[in-house]
Amino acid sequence: MAILTFEQKPINLAPGETLLAALLAAGVILPNSCRAGLCQTCLVQAVEGKVPAAAQQGLPDTLKAQGYLMACVCVPEGPMTIVRAGDMRKRTGVSIRSIDKLSPTVIRLRLEPEEPFSYRAGQFLALEAPDGTLRNYSIASVPEEESFLELHIRLLPNGRMGRLIAEELSCGDRLAISGPFGSCFYEGLDPDQPLILAGTGTGLAPLWGILRDALRRGHRGPVRLYHGALDRGGLYLAEELQRLSASRANFSYHPCIPGETGPGAGDLSAAVINGEPRLATAAFFLCGNPDLVSHLKRTLFLKGAKLDRLRTDAFRPAA
């Protein structure tokens, strides 16, 4: 009985047979070399089913969390659906659940997938509108807590997707998504280390998901979130973050507005660089404006932050 699906086709699998052997026997052309789980040439990705621990031995935690495995040493223990490594361009239909304004320039779009869509909080997806417009957006929802996908979309003067969603689409309309992409998520961190989240504008979207995911998983170290905006109107979700800060002893929220004085004032980069005394032991998530992300990453590294603890998601505008 076939318990393996590869690229939407059933594959016969004999008891004790490896995934690689079954795929090759079925005529699938899959790169491979050592066949001993060392070279990682035969890397594939499981989108459904339990991955045997031996099939992920030696892989980074961020790849393990996304279901990557080595086919040559994977003996499936139950039904699995497999795709080629990084082959996540399969389109999934979604319907609009709600459209809300979070600020004068940011709308919150919640989508209902028509079939299971596996992701980690903080990753991003590609959203395709009915007219073919395609844009990447970070995922702000947490899969263990919410059945919908939440995106925060900035309204730009000439932004096609934002204008389309805000002015032409409504609840029940259908779109398509593909992904997920990116490795900017919580897995692989020490629950006792400081966790620093910093972003500008809708760079808050992935941080909102990562923050709630970390707290849900019982992160014990201090968690600080820095959100930068040009004015008070850009500090969306501020009330939710303030309430969360008041209810969690290890979490604090730091809004940053350049040019102002008093609480919530100041440059975000300076606030992060000058406000974190334990750079060498902290884990950083930097999201949003690409210039700020690049500057912060470089400066933090030169001041002692570990490169493997600096995770970034730079938002580059569509052409």
TABEL-V526176 format. One record per residue. N is the residue number from 1. RES is the residue in one small letter. NEAR is the number of other C-alpha atoms within 10 Angstrom. Layout:
{{N RES NEAR} {N RES NEAR}}
This chain:
{{1 m 8} {2 a 12} {3 i 16} {4 l 22} {5 t 18} {6 f 15} {7 e 12} {8 q 10} {9 k 11} {10 p 14} {11 i 20} {12 n 16} {13 l 20} {14 a 14} {15 p 8} {16 g 10} {17 e 15} {18 t 19} {19 l 26} {20 l 24} {21 a 18} {22 a 19} {23 l 19} {24 l 12} {25 a 13} {26 a 13} {27 g 8} {28 v 13} {29 i 10} {30 l 14} {31 p 11} {32 n 17} {33 s 12} {34 c 11} {35 r 17} {36 a 12} {37 g 23} {38 l 15} {39 c 12} {40 q 20} {41 t 16} {42 c 22} {43 l 22} {44 v 22} {45 q 22} {46 a 20} {47 v 19} {48 e 17} {49 g 16} {50 k 14} {51 v 22} {52 p 15} {53 a 11} {54 a 13} {55 a 22} {56 q 23} {57 q 14} {58 g 13} {59 l 16} {60 p 12} {61 d 16} {62 t 18} {63 l 15} {64 k 20} {65 a 17} {66 q 20} {67 g 21} {68 y 25} {69 l 28} {70 m 28} {71 a 28} {72 c 25} {73 v 23} {74 c 21} {75 v 21} {76 p 21} {77 e 13} {78 g 11} {79 p 14} {80 m 18} {81 t 19} {82 i 24} {83 v 19} {84 r 15} {85 a 15} {86 g 14} {87 d 15} {88 m 15} {89 r 13} {90 k 13} {91 r 14} {92 t 17} {93 g 17} {94 v 22} {95 s 18} {96 i 20} {97 r 18} {98 s 15} {99 i 18} {100 d 12} {101 k 14} {102 l 17} {103 s 16} {104 p 11} {105 t 17} {106 v 22} {107 i 21} {108 r 20} {109 l 20} {110 r 22} {111 l 25} {112 e 20} {113 p 20} {114 e 12} {115 e 9} {116 p 11} {117 f 19} {118 s 12} {119 y 23} {120 r 27} {121 a 28} {122 g 29} {123 q 23} {124 f 24} {125 l 20} {126 a 17} {127 l 21} {128 e 21} {129 a 18} {130 p 12} {131 d 9} {132 g 11} {133 t 11} {134 l 16} {135 r 16} {136 n 21} {137 y 21} {138 s 31} {139 i 25} {140 a 28} {141 s 26} {142 v 23} {143 p 17} {144 e 10} {145 e 10} {146 e 9} {147 s 15} {148 f 20} {149 l 22} {150 e 24} {151 l 24} {152 h 24} {153 i 25} {154 r 20} {155 l 18} {156 l 12} {157 p 9} {158 n 8} {159 g 13} {160 r 15} {161 m 21} {162 g 20} {163 r 16} {164 l 15} {165 i 18} {166 a 18} {167 e 9} {168 e 9} {169 l 16} {170 s 15} {171 c 13} {172 g 13} {173 d 14} {174 r 19} {175 l 21} {176 a 20} {177 i 22} {178 s 19} {179 g 21} {180 p 24} {181 f 20} {182 g 18} {183 s 20} {184 c 24} {185 f 24} {186 y 26} {187 e 21} {188 g 13} {189 l 17} {190 d 15} {191 p 17} {192 d 14} {193 q 16} {194 p 23} {195 l 25} {196 i 21} {197 l 26} {198 a 27} {199 g 28} {200 t 25} {201 g 22} {202 t 29} {203 g 24} {204 l 28} {205 a 28} {206 p 32} {207 l 29} {208 w 21} {209 g 23} {210 i 26} {211 l 26} {212 r 19} {213 d 23} {214 a 19} {215 l 16} {216 r 12} {217 r 12} {218 g 11} {219 h 22} {220 r 17} {221 g 16} {222 p 16} {223 v 24} {224 r 22} {225 l 23} {226 y 22} {227 h 27} {228 g 29} {229 a 19} {230 l 15} {231 d 13} {232 r 15} {233 g 13} {234 g 21} {235 l 23} {236 y 21} {237 l 13} {238 a 16} {239 e 10} {240 e 10} {241 l 18} {242 q 15} {243 r 11} {244 l 15} {245 s 18} {246 a 13} {247 s 11} {248 r 11} {249 a 11} {250 n 15} {251 f 21} {252 s 17} {253 y 19} {254 h 22} {255 p 24} {256 c 27} {257 i 21} {258 p 14} {259 g 10} {260 e 13} {261 t 9} {262 g 6} {263 p 10} {264 g 19} {265 a 18} {266 g 17} {267 d 17} {268 l 24} {269 s 21} {270 a 11} {271 a 17} {272 v 22} {273 i 14} {274 n 9} {275 g 11} {276 e 14} {277 p 10} {278 r 12} {279 l 20} {280 a 16} {281 t 16} {282 a 23} {283 a 23} {284 f 26} {285 f 24} {286 l 27} {287 c 29} {288 g 25} {289 n 18} {290 p 17} {291 d 12} {292 l 18} {293 v 23} {294 s 15} {295 h 12} {296 l 22} {297 k 20} {298 r 14} {299 t 14} {300 l 20} {301 f 17} {302 l 11} {303 k 11} {304 g 13} {305 a 20} {306 k 16} {307 l 15} {308 d 9} {309 r 18} {310 l 19} {311 r 19} {312 t 22} {313 d 23} {314 a 16} {315 f 19} {316 r 11} {317 p 10} {318 a 9} {319 a 3}}
